[in-house]
Amino acid sequence: MNEEEKNIDLRVLNEEEIEERLKDLSGWEYNNNKISKEFKFPAFMDVINLINKLAFFCEKIDHHPDMHIFYKRVVFELTRYSVGGKVTERDFVVAREIERLFKKG
């Protein structure tokens, strides 16, 4: 991904745009300039395995979500700190990847 491609999805989205995109992501919520969702797993290592898989993707696209681990649950909070802690299209790219990895198991 070149520098131009890295920055194309960093435009701050307004609340209407965020709400529209959330319609395609079941269970995700917008609050305090973040989109977030809690995921539940059968075992602690399932949480860790998903995060390990996600880490490589996030590093590649330069997005580093907040992840709060609670034994067999994890809460992801997505916002873009480089644009003042606002939601961008890249947050939705990561949310879709989290969903894909979770469904894949």
C-alpha positions, -999 to 999 in steps of 0.1 A, spaced: 0 0 0 16 33 -11 12 65 9 -17 78 -12 -36 46 -7 -29 47 30 -45 81 34 -75 78 11 -97 63 38 -87 88 66 -114 114 59 -134 120 91 -169 106 87 -199 126 100 -225 110 123 -249 103 95 -222 85 74 -212 65 105 -248 54 112 -253 44 76 -222 22 76 -232 6 109 -263 -8 92 -240 -34 76 -223 -43 108 -246 -61 132 -240 -53 169 -215 -24 163 -223 9 181 -212 45 177 -205 63 209 -178 89 221 -162 92 186 -157 54 184 -173 24 169 -173 -6 192 -185 -41 197 -181 -69 222 -173 -105 210 -177 -136 232 -156 -168 227 -157 -203 241 -122 -200 255 -96 -174 264 -72 -187 237 -98 -181 211 -97 -145 220 -59 -144 218 -59 -163 185 -83 -137 169 -62 -108 182 -30 -124 169 -45 -128 134 -59 -93 135 -26 -77 145 -9 -85 113 -37 -70 92 -39 -39 114 -1 -33 112 -2 -36 75 -29 -9 71 -16 13 99 -46 10 122 -42 1 159 -76 -5 176 -81 -5 213 -88 -40 225 -101 -48 260 -98 -84 270 -121 -98 297 -112 -135 299 -135 -150 272 -147 -117 258 -130 -88 240 -143 -54 233 -129 -36 202 -131 2 201 -121 18 167 -112 54 162 -84 71 143 -61 90 167 -41 107 139 -72 127 129 -81 137 165 -98 106 177 -126 105 151 -141 77 130 -129 72 94 -135 47 67 -104 28 79 -122 20 112 -149 3 91 -122 -16 72 -109 -30 105 -144 -37 118 -152 -58 87 -119 -77 91 -128 -84 128 -161 -97 117 -146 -119 90 -120 -134 114 -146 -140 141 -170 -158 117 -141 -178 103 -132 -190 138 
